[in-house]
Every structure is written in structure tokens, then in C-alpha cells.
Amino acid sequence: MSTPPYRLKAGFFETLGHPARIRVLELLSEHAVAEMPPEVGSEAAHLSQQPAVPRRANLVVTRKERSTVRHSPAGPHVAEPLRGARSILSGVPAGQADLPAGLRAARTERKPPS
């Protein structure tokens, strides 16, 4: 029996479920992981582990250049969900982006009538 598409999508979003991993994916086409710490604001040892999860999900490919391991998006469509998320979040009013959707809805429903 094949895996239902909604389960595959959930696994995809779980793969993107860490802030450092998302930032690493955004920067992969420009930098080696060893070059990223100033860009991402995380320790190099921690960053070197971040491409492993997307690599297992076939979102990242790896190649070795002498002593440097280069990771890159597996295809041009890998960055699309990240761009989409940025676009969606840029339209969310300030202060609302950090509230889960259920809390935003509850907050709106409790608003006193004008």
C-alpha cells in the first residue's frame, strides 16, 4: 500500500521543522556549511548536522571538494516552499506571526464589537 500524499507532505514539513535547518537550506546555493556560521548565527558543529535530515528526504545533494563538503538543493523546486512561507508571513500583521493559528482565531473571536 502506498503512503497517502498528506502523510508525505507532513513528512516534508517535519523535515523543515527546525529554524537553523530552514536557514541552511536558504543559504545552501551560496555557501558551504563551514562558511555559514556568521550567516546563520549558530555553532559550526551544530550546523554541519542540519543538512542531514533534508539529505535523507532527498531535498539536498552532497558533493566533496577536497576537504570541504558542499550541499546544494536537489532541484530548483526545493526553495519554493521557503519562498512561499516568506510571502505568506510577510502578509501577517505584526505581532500575529508568532501566534499559532488557533490562538489567532480565538483572539479575533473575543474582540469586542466596535
Secondary structure, 3 states (H helix, E strand, C coil): CCCCHHHHHHHHHHHCCCHHHHHHHHHCCCCCHHHCHHHHCCCHHHHHHCCHHHHHCCCEEEEEECCEEEEEECCCCCCHHHHHHHHHHHCCCCCCCCCCHHHHHHHHHCCCCC
